[in-house]
Amino acid sequence: MTLSLTLACLWVVVANVIAMFPSKHSHWPAAYGLIAVGVPLLGWVTYQNGPWIGLAVFAAGASTLRWPLLYLWRWLKRQFTPAPK
C-alpha cells in the first residue's frame, strides 16, 4: 500500500472519529478542515495509483462528507437554473 493510500485511510478514520463527537456547529468547521486536507490528498492518490483508485477514494470521501456535497450541488443547481417568470 502506498503512502498516499495509507494517509487516505487515516483521513477516513479521523473523519469518522470527528463525527462521533458532539458539536454545537454541526461539524462544519471540521468539514472545512477535512475538505482542505482531502482535496490535495485525493489528487496525490490519483497521481500515484491511477484514476480508478482515485475514484474509489473520492467515493469514500463523498460518502463521509455527503452534506457539504449536497449543499454544493444545490447551490450549483440554483446558479445555473433560470429564474421562473
Secondary structure, 3 states (H helix, E strand, C coil): CCHHHHHHHHHHHHHHHHHHCCCCCCCHHHHHHHHHHHHHHHHHHHHHHCHHHHHHHHHHHHHHCHHHHHHHHHHHHHHHCCCCC
